[in-house]
Amino acid sequence: MAEDDVIAVTKESLWYIDNYVLIRDYYDRTVSRIAARCIRQGNIAVEDYPFYPYIIDVLEELCETGDYILEHKELHPYVEKKIKGGIPALEQNLDLYKQELVRNSSVDMAAKKDADLAAAKDAFSGFTDQADNPTKGAGQSIDDVVAKLMAEQEKLIQKKEESDE
């Protein structure tokens, strides 16, 4: 790399490394504290803890900060000094945090999706019975189409009988 291509490291960019270390420690302490509270509250699941989304928020910020560090190669020499194991350790831990985020966000998103779907069904329940008849609202219901075809068939039969007589 030529000297012209070297990207300057600023105090602001170094902040991301310090912030990552702080958030990582804070996340670990927060999860431990909330797990203990869940046990004291009758051994409830961590996902049922009222402030569980906060854990996901901290985890998301941790992942975003780690990604920023990995994307900015000029910070890598400083990571070697601040994080035990350097970049490989950062990448490995970040992968674990991302897996945790995906696993927990998926449950949270699915629950929200189910809640949203239930709310939508409640809101529209008085307007349509489309679940009972999927063709309703698409022009004619299946009953109307069958009745129309049967009536046309009857007319054809009558015309044929009249022409045969």
Phi, psi and omega per residue, in radians:
M1 nan 2.305 3.123
A2 -1.286 2.720 -3.127
E3 -1.077 -0.498 3.136
D4 -1.150 -0.507 -3.055
D5 -1.473 -0.103 -3.108
V6 -1.215 2.257 3.140
I7 -1.589 2.293 -3.111
A8 -1.252 2.395 3.063
V9 -1.613 2.197 -3.124
T10 -1.834 2.917 3.084
K11 -1.063 -0.630 -3.136
E12 -1.166 -0.692 -3.138
S13 -1.277 -0.579 3.071
L14 -1.148 -0.457 3.122
W15 -0.998 -0.607 -3.115
Y16 -1.063 -0.643 3.126
I17 -1.175 -0.841 3.118
D18 -1.076 -0.716 -3.134
N19 -1.123 -0.714 3.111
Y20 -1.043 -0.806 -3.136
V21 -1.085 -0.760 3.140
L22 -1.143 -0.785 -3.126
I23 -1.141 -0.704 3.134
R24 -1.041 -0.814 3.128
D25 -1.157 -0.728 3.136
Y26 -1.100 -0.740 3.122
Y27 -1.061 -0.825 -3.136
D28 -1.071 -0.765 3.124
R29 -1.157 -0.697 -3.118
T30 -1.134 -0.772 3.126
V31 -1.087 -0.740 3.126
S32 -1.102 -0.778 -3.131
R33 -1.110 -0.773 -3.122
I34 -1.208 -0.635 3.084
A35 -1.074 -0.725 3.101
A36 -1.127 -0.715 3.117
R37 -1.114 -0.682 3.133
C38 -1.104 -0.663 3.094
I39 -1.139 -0.765 3.137
R40 -1.166 -0.423 -3.131
Q41 -1.602 0.492 3.065
G42 1.663 0.418 3.102
N43 1.065 0.766 3.103
I44 -1.328 2.743 3.082
A45 -1.195 2.535 3.137
V46 -1.007 -0.626 -3.131
E47 -1.143 -0.371 3.127
D48 -1.574 -0.099 3.107
Y49 -1.132 2.332 -3.024
P50 -1.013 -0.497 -3.092
F51 -1.846 0.395 3.138
Y52 -0.981 -0.702 3.126
P53 -0.997 -0.449 3.107
Y54 -1.117 -0.678 3.109
I55 -1.054 -0.753 3.134
I56 -1.118 -0.662 3.115
D57 -1.102 -0.791 3.114
V58 -1.107 -0.740 3.126
L59 -1.085 -0.704 3.113
E60 -1.120 -0.737 3.112
E61 -1.136 -0.669 3.097
L62 -1.048 -0.788 3.133
C63 -1.155 -0.730 3.132
E64 -1.112 -0.723 3.138
T65 -1.165 -0.738 3.090
G66 -1.075 -0.734 3.103
D67 -1.074 -0.709 3.127
Y68 -1.040 -0.787 -3.127
I69 -1.091 -0.781 -3.122
L70 -1.140 -0.614 -3.133
E71 -1.232 -0.449 -3.073
H72 -1.821 1.591 -3.054
K73 -1.031 -0.479 -3.139
E74 -1.114 -0.330 3.121
L75 -1.501 -0.274 -3.034
H76 -0.990 -0.717 3.101
P77 -1.079 -0.537 3.134
Y78 -1.348 -0.516 3.077
V79 -1.092 -0.695 3.134
E80 -1.003 -0.561 -3.117
K81 -1.478 -0.504 -3.006
K82 -1.708 -0.507 -3.042
I83 -2.076 2.150 3.138
K84 -1.054 2.213 -3.105
G85 1.635 -0.161 3.056
G86 1.117 -2.586 -3.079
I87 -1.056 -0.764 3.125
P88 -1.021 -0.700 3.120
A89 -1.179 -0.714 3.099
L90 -1.049 -0.822 -3.136
E91 -1.083 -0.761 -3.123
Q92 -1.118 -0.809 3.131
N93 -1.160 -0.677 3.133
L94 -1.112 -0.690 3.073
D95 -1.057 -0.737 3.114
L96 -1.121 -0.743 3.116
Y97 -1.118 -0.681 3.121
K98 -1.159 -0.691 3.078
Q99 -1.074 -0.739 3.113
E100 -1.096 -0.739 3.133
L101 -1.098 -0.811 3.139
V102 -1.096 -0.786 -3.104
R103 -1.095 -0.763 -3.098
N104 -1.403 -0.614 3.108
S105 -1.179 -0.627 -3.134
S106 -1.067 -0.764 3.110
V107 -1.115 -0.786 -3.131
D108 -1.112 -0.756 -3.136
M109 -1.161 -0.687 3.132
A110 -1.127 -0.735 3.127
A111 -1.126 -0.722 3.114
K112 -1.143 -0.707 3.136
K113 -1.089 -0.781 3.106
D114 -1.080 -0.719 3.123
A115 -1.142 -0.740 3.120
D116 -1.125 -0.710 3.124
L117 -1.110 -0.759 3.120
A118 -1.102 -0.728 3.122
A119 -1.114 -0.716 3.117
A120 -1.132 -0.748 3.117
K121 -1.075 -0.730 3.108
D122 -1.108 -0.735 -3.102
A123 -1.150 -0.612 -3.065
F124 -1.804 0.095 -3.036
S125 -1.093 -0.509 -3.120
G126 -1.443 -0.164 -3.026
F127 -1.620 -0.561 -3.001
T128 -2.575 2.655 2.995
D129 -2.036 0.689 -3.030
Q130 -1.117 -0.425 3.102
A131 -1.115 -0.584 3.126
D132 -1.363 -0.555 -3.102
N133 -2.429 1.652 -3.058
P134 -1.124 -0.288 3.126
T135 -1.521 -0.187 -3.129
K136 -1.133 2.359 -3.118
G137 1.546 -0.120 -3.135
A138 -1.745 0.443 -3.090
G139 2.026 -1.580 3.120
Q140 -2.039 2.576 3.064
S141 -1.302 2.888 3.139
I142 -1.087 -0.609 3.111
D143 -1.116 -0.723 3.127
D144 -1.139 -0.720 3.136
V145 -1.102 -0.808 3.141
V146 -1.108 -0.751 3.135
A147 -1.084 -0.730 3.131
K148 -1.120 -0.778 3.111
L149 -1.102 -0.723 3.125
M150 -1.124 -0.716 3.124
A151 -1.121 -0.734 3.099
E152 -1.118 -0.685 3.117
Q153 -1.116 -0.736 3.114
E154 -1.075 -0.723 3.121
K155 -1.100 -0.759 3.115
L156 -1.082 -0.726 3.127
I157 -1.121 -0.767 3.129
Q158 -1.096 -0.777 3.110
K159 -1.079 -0.714 3.138
K160 -1.140 -0.726 3.123
E161 -1.144 -0.704 3.130
E162 -1.165 -0.678 -3.134
S163 -1.290 -0.461 3.103
D164 -1.331 -0.414 -3.087
E165 -1.414 nan nan
